[in-house]
Amino acid sequence: MSTGKLIVLSIAWVFASITIGVVVGVLLTEILVLTGLIDNGSREYTISLNVIAFSAFAVVVTVPLVFRKRFAEDGPEDE
């Protein structure tokens, strides 16, 4: 894979990870509001949203690093 293509795909992965993190953060925080564990518009709401969104982002953005060998193309040394 060329370096340029790898850089573009890495940037796209980071943006996708941000989007997934925000969506997961909003969904789980709203579930917490519906269950009555936190109040909408409170300080706990903001903290919950930020912590969940960042945690989901951190997990998703590290997937290529954790599974690097599985996703890598087989080179001539593996034959």
C-alpha positions as CSV (number, residue, x, y, z in Angstrom):
1,M,0.0,0.0,0.0
2,S,1.4,3.4,-0.9
3,T,2.2,5.9,1.8
4,G,-0.3,8.5,0.4
5,K,-3.1,6.0,0.4
6,L,-2.3,4.9,4.0
7,I,-2.3,8.5,5.2
8,V,-5.7,9.2,3.6
9,L,-7.2,6.0,5.0
10,S,-5.8,6.8,8.5
11,I,-7.3,10.2,8.5
12,A,-10.6,8.8,7.2
13,W,-10.5,6.2,10.0
14,V,-10.0,8.9,12.7
15,F,-12.9,11.0,11.4
16,A,-15.1,7.8,11.3
17,S,-14.0,7.0,14.9
18,I,-15.0,10.5,16.0
19,T,-18.4,10.1,14.4
20,I,-19.0,6.7,16.0
21,G,-17.8,8.0,19.4
22,V,-20.2,10.9,19.3
23,V,-23.2,8.7,18.2
24,V,-22.5,6.1,20.9
25,G,-22.0,8.8,23.5
26,V,-25.3,10.5,22.7
27,L,-27.2,7.2,22.6
28,L,-25.9,5.8,25.8
29,T,-26.3,9.1,27.6
30,E,-29.9,9.4,26.5
31,I,-30.5,5.8,27.7
32,L,-29.1,7.0,31.1
33,V,-31.6,9.9,31.0
34,L,-34.5,7.6,30.2
35,T,-33.6,5.2,33.0
36,G,-33.5,8.2,35.4
37,L,-29.8,7.8,36.4
38,I,-29.0,11.3,35.3
39,D,-31.0,14.5,34.5
40,N,-31.1,16.1,31.1
41,G,-29.1,19.3,31.0
42,S,-27.3,18.7,34.2
43,R,-23.5,18.7,34.9
44,E,-23.7,14.9,35.1
45,Y,-25.2,14.8,31.6
46,T,-22.2,16.7,30.1
47,I,-19.7,14.5,32.0
48,S,-21.4,11.3,30.9
49,L,-21.6,12.4,27.3
50,N,-18.0,13.4,27.2
51,V,-16.6,10.3,29.0
52,I,-18.7,7.8,26.9
53,A,-17.9,9.6,23.6
54,F,-14.2,9.7,24.3
55,S,-14.1,6.1,25.5
56,A,-15.9,4.9,22.4
57,F,-13.6,7.0,20.2
58,A,-10.5,5.6,21.9
59,V,-11.6,2.0,21.4
60,V,-12.6,2.4,17.8
61,V,-9.5,4.4,16.8
62,T,-7.2,1.7,18.2
63,V,-8.8,-1.2,16.3
64,P,-6.3,-1.0,13.3
65,L,-3.4,-1.0,15.7
66,V,-4.6,-3.9,17.8
67,F,-5.5,-6.0,14.8
68,R,-2.6,-4.9,12.6
69,K,-1.3,-8.4,11.8
70,R,-4.8,-9.7,10.9
71,F,-5.4,-6.8,8.5
72,A,-1.9,-6.7,6.9
73,E,-1.4,-8.1,3.5
74,D,0.8,-11.2,3.4
75,G,4.2,-10.3,2.1
76,P,6.8,-12.6,0.3
77,E,8.4,-13.4,3.7
78,D,5.2,-15.2,4.8
79,E,5.1,-17.6,1.8
